[in-house]
Amino acid sequence: MRVWFDHAKGLTAKGGEVTGFEAAAADGHFFPAAARIEGTTVVVTSPSVAEPVRVRYGWANSPQCNLFNGEGLPASPFRTAP
């Protein structure tokens, strides 16, 4: 699943690979997901979710998140609508 961001010029993952993403199928059960930056978007995949329809980021009590824009501002936690 591809996620678009406003104000995303220069997306970067501080410290290595993008962390903090989860994906879910239509059943709404979220699983850890891998993510990679492609321009101003992030592509999210999970081997546990064949057809993702929802994505969330930083959705935990103490999330390990590292996605920042070119201005050095962190991405806020979010969940896509069902």
C-alpha positions as CSV (number, residue, x, y, z in Angstrom):
1,M,0.0,0.0,0.0
2,R,1.3,3.5,-0.9
3,V,0.9,6.4,1.6
4,W,1.1,10.0,0.4
5,F,2.2,12.8,2.7
6,D,1.7,16.6,2.6
7,H,5.0,18.5,3.3
8,A,7.0,15.4,2.5
9,K,9.8,16.8,0.5
10,G,13.0,15.1,1.5
11,L,11.5,12.2,3.4
12,T,14.1,10.3,5.4
13,A,14.4,7.5,7.9
14,K,16.8,8.5,10.6
15,G,18.9,5.6,11.7
16,G,18.3,3.3,8.8
17,E,15.2,1.6,7.6
18,V,11.7,3.1,8.1
19,T,10.1,1.8,11.3
20,G,6.8,2.2,13.1
21,F,4.4,1.1,10.3
22,E,1.7,-1.6,10.5
23,A,-0.8,-2.9,7.9
24,A,-4.2,-4.5,8.0
25,A,-6.5,-6.3,5.6
26,A,-10.3,-5.7,5.5
27,D,-10.6,-7.7,8.8
28,G,-8.9,-4.8,10.6
29,H,-6.2,-6.9,12.3
30,F,-2.9,-5.0,12.1
31,F,0.5,-6.6,11.7
32,P,4.1,-5.2,11.7
33,A,5.0,-3.9,8.2
34,A,8.1,-3.0,6.3
35,A,8.2,0.4,4.7
36,R,10.4,2.1,2.2
37,I,10.5,5.7,1.0
38,E,9.8,6.4,-2.7
39,G,9.9,10.2,-3.3
40,T,7.1,11.8,-1.3
41,T,5.4,8.5,-0.6
42,V,6.0,5.5,1.7
43,V,5.3,2.0,0.4
44,V,4.1,-0.3,3.2
45,T,4.1,-4.2,2.9
46,S,3.6,-7.1,5.3
47,P,4.0,-10.8,4.6
48,S,1.0,-11.3,7.0
49,V,-1.3,-9.1,5.0
50,A,-2.0,-10.2,1.4
51,E,-4.3,-7.3,0.5
52,P,-3.7,-4.3,2.8
53,V,-6.5,-1.7,3.0
54,R,-5.3,0.1,6.2
55,V,-2.0,1.5,7.4
56,R,-1.0,3.1,10.7
57,Y,2.2,4.7,11.9
58,G,3.4,5.3,15.4
59,W,0.3,3.6,16.8
60,A,1.6,2.3,20.1
61,N,2.3,3.4,23.7
62,S,6.0,3.8,23.0
63,P,6.5,3.5,19.3
64,Q,9.9,3.2,17.6
65,C,9.4,5.7,14.8
66,N,12.0,7.4,12.6
67,L,10.3,9.1,9.6
68,F,11.1,12.7,9.1
69,N,10.7,15.3,6.4
70,G,13.4,17.4,4.8
71,E,12.9,20.1,7.4
72,G,13.7,17.6,10.2
73,L,10.2,17.4,11.4
74,P,8.9,14.0,12.5
75,A,5.8,12.4,10.9
76,S,2.9,12.4,13.3
77,P,1.2,9.1,14.4
78,F,-1.8,8.4,12.1
79,R,-4.2,5.7,11.0
80,T,-5.8,5.6,7.6
81,A,-9.6,5.5,7.5
82,P,-11.4,2.2,7.0
